[in-house]
């Protein structure tokens, strides 16, 4: 049986507990298929399924590979939606930050902030300067490694109560969800500018917004080899009229540009998590143009305007590749099952990949390891876990990571 999720994070670093990638390998505990009893987006009781893994240590380059296959993280928990039994379709979305231009509504927001003397009398570009510490007349923004503080927790608690009607936001939950990260800092980027912008290299950070000396909002982000990935934003409800969600996205897009200029030319994209067409509160992400959606069959990024019509035709799940027959891929009814999709079945693997999957090494406890072929001999369910691990992680990552069950 796949191992159930555990709360043991003793081997998961809080920001790597100060660890840097160096020669450390990614360490993943494979959890197998997990069922969510209730969908957090459409709120139907049908829920959804995902393939899960708990990261004990995670190299930034390996997490980049995972999010380019549709994975996301919540604290140390990594998950990939199983579209064969999910009520909503989840498509990863990203914006070309270097090509993004301010829309009229965004320019209007910046003008409003200047009227309120939150920003100085600067041009729109410099108003979004993403330096580690940026000061306006009343606004100060600091980019710092993710770490717990009581001030941040109290803002998070007020946000959860007011926005999500969550009356049980605990300190330990906040710590594990938004402060503890399995990502190991990677300071291989070059130059003093890297240290100025990213005090510890690639990894997980908090972008903190202070208004008149008070913490107004915190954007939780992962800085990866080719992108800034938005994890979460929470804000003090007293500042809700400032449109901090929109402003923080503009700041994070600006951060991508500055990282591209001073740290690495490979950093070009702003990842916003999942675009969920059936959920109105998640479709706003499409306004940050130019945007692309990830095809979960071919793992190619496709301009969103080429995807929307296909999604309208096949709302449950689809590929955007016209070369692939929709009769084999598209699920039009929740009663149907996908013929194949990245996480579900071994039929996504060719013969050589299937043989390689059977050679994957899985650790059981600290001293015992077993080949995938031996696990497959124990039960059909464990055999499926081996196939799903290889198909969802991709064989290159599955082969170099330390896997456990």
Secondary structure in CASP SS format (residue, H / E / C, confidence):
PFRMAT SS
TARGET T0000
AUTHOR 0000-0000-0000
METHOD secondary structure of the structure
MODEL  1
X C 1.00
X C 1.00
X C 1.00
X C 1.00
X C 1.00
X C 1.00
X C 1.00
X C 1.00
X C 1.00
X C 1.00
X C 1.00
X C 1.00
X C 1.00
X E 1.00
X H 1.00
X H 1.00
X H 1.00
X H 1.00
X C 1.00
X E 1.00
X C 1.00
X C 1.00
X C 1.00
X C 1.00
X C 1.00
X C 1.00
X E 1.00
X E 1.00
X E 1.00
X E 1.00
X E 1.00
X E 1.00
X E 1.00
X E 1.00
X E 1.00
X E 1.00
X C 1.00
X C 1.00
X C 1.00
X C 1.00
X C 1.00
X C 1.00
X C 1.00
X C 1.00
X C 1.00
X C 1.00
X C 1.00
X E 1.00
X E 1.00
X E 1.00
X E 1.00
X E 1.00
X E 1.00
X E 1.00
X E 1.00
X E 1.00
X E 1.00
X E 1.00
X E 1.00
X H 1.00
X H 1.00
X H 1.00
X H 1.00
X H 1.00
X H 1.00
X H 1.00
X H 1.00
X C 1.00
X C 1.00
X C 1.00
X C 1.00
X E 1.00
X E 1.00
X E 1.00
X C 1.00
X C 1.00
X E 1.00
X E 1.00
X E 1.00
X E 1.00
X E 1.00
X E 1.00
X C 1.00
X C 1.00
X C 1.00
X C 1.00
X C 1.00
X C 1.00
X C 1.00
X C 1.00
X E 1.00
X E 1.00
X E 1.00
X E 1.00
X E 1.00
X E 1.00
X H 1.00
X H 1.00
X H 1.00
X C 1.00
X C 1.00
X C 1.00
X C 1.00
X H 1.00
X H 1.00
X H 1.00
X H 1.00
X H 1.00
X H 1.00
X H 1.00
X H 1.00
X H 1.00
X H 1.00
X H 1.00
X H 1.00
X C 1.00
X C 1.00
X C 1.00
X C 1.00
X C 1.00
X C 1.00
X C 1.00
X C 1.00
X H 1.00
X H 1.00
X H 1.00
X H 1.00
X C 1.00
X C 1.00
X C 1.00
X C 1.00
X C 1.00
X E 1.00
X E 1.00
X E 1.00
X C 1.00
X C 1.00
X C 1.00
X E 1.00
X E 1.00
X E 1.00
X E 1.00
X E 1.00
X E 1.00
X E 1.00
X C 1.00
X C 1.00
X C 1.00
X C 1.00
X H 1.00
X H 1.00
X H 1.00
X H 1.00
X H 1.00
X H 1.00
X H 1.00
X H 1.00
X H 1.00
X H 1.00
X H 1.00
X H 1.00
X H 1.00
X H 1.00
X H 1.00
X C 1.00
X C 1.00
X C 1.00
X C 1.00
X C 1.00
X C 1.00
X H 1.00
X H 1.00
X H 1.00
X H 1.00
X H 1.00
X H 1.00
X H 1.00
X H 1.00
X H 1.00
X C 1.00
X E 1.00
X C 1.00
X E 1.00
X E 1.00
X E 1.00
X E 1.00
X C 1.00
X C 1.00
X C 1.00
X C 1.00
X C 1.00
X H 1.00
X H 1.00
X H 1.00
X H 1.00
X H 1.00
X H 1.00
X C 1.00
X C 1.00
X C 1.00
X C 1.00
X E 1.00
X E 1.00
X E 1.00
X E 1.00
X E 1.00
X E 1.00
X E 1.00
X E 1.00
X E 1.00
X E 1.00
X C 1.00
X C 1.00
X E 1.00
X E 1.00
X E 1.00
X E 1.00
X E 1.00
X E 1.00
X E 1.00
X E 1.00
X E 1.00
X E 1.00
X C 1.00
X C 1.00
X C 1.00
X E 1.00
X E 1.00
X E 1.00
X E 1.00
X E 1.00
X E 1.00
X E 1.00
X E 1.00
X E 1.00
X C 1.00
X H 1.00
X H 1.00
X H 1.00
X H 1.00
X H 1.00
X H 1.00
X C 1.00
X H 1.00
X H 1.00
X H 1.00
X H 1.00
X H 1.00
X H 1.00
X H 1.00
X H 1.00
X H 1.00
X H 1.00
X H 1.00
X H 1.00
X H 1.00
X H 1.00
X H 1.00
X H 1.00
X H 1.00
X H 1.00
X H 1.00
X C 1.00
X C 1.00
X C 1.00
X C 1.00
X C 1.00
X C 1.00
X E 1.00
X E 1.00
X E 1.00
X E 1.00
X E 1.00
X E 1.00
X E 1.00
X C 1.00
X C 1.00
X C 1.00
X C 1.00
X H 1.00
X H 1.00
X H 1.00
X H 1.00
X H 1.00
X H 1.00
X H 1.00
X H 1.00
X C 1.00
X C 1.00
X C 1.00
X E 1.00
X E 1.00
X E 1.00
X E 1.00
X C 1.00
X C 1.00
X C 1.00
X C 1.00
X C 1.00
X C 1.00
X E 1.00
X E 1.00
X E 1.00
X H 1.00
X H 1.00
X H 1.00
X H 1.00
X H 1.00
X H 1.00
X H 1.00
X H 1.00
X H 1.00
X H 1.00
X C 1.00
X C 1.00
X C 1.00
X E 1.00
X C 1.00
X C 1.00
X C 1.00
X C 1.00
X C 1.00
X C 1.00
X C 1.00
X C 1.00
X H 1.00
X H 1.00
X H 1.00
X H 1.00
X C 1.00
X E 1.00
X C 1.00
X C 1.00
X C 1.00
X C 1.00
X C 1.00
X C 1.00
X C 1.00
X C 1.00
X C 1.00
X C 1.00
X C 1.00
X C 1.00
X C 1.00
X C 1.00
X H 1.00
X H 1.00
X H 1.00
X C 1.00
X C 1.00
X H 1.00
X H 1.00
X H 1.00
X H 1.00
X H 1.00
X H 1.00
X H 1.00
X H 1.00
X C 1.00
X C 1.00
X E 1.00
X E 1.00
X E 1.00
X E 1.00
X C 1.00
X C 1.00
X C 1.00
X E 1.00
X E 1.00
X E 1.00
X E 1.00
X H 1.00
X H 1.00
X H 1.00
X H 1.00
X H 1.00
X H 1.00
X H 1.00
X C 1.00
X H 1.00
X H 1.00
X H 1.00
X H 1.00
X H 1.00
X H 1.00
X H 1.00
X H 1.00
X H 1.00
X H 1.00
X H 1.00
X H 1.00
X H 1.00
X H 1.00
X C 1.00
X H 1.00
X H 1.00
X H 1.00
X H 1.00
X H 1.00
X H 1.00
X C 1.00
X E 1.00
X E 1.00
X E 1.00
X C 1.00
END
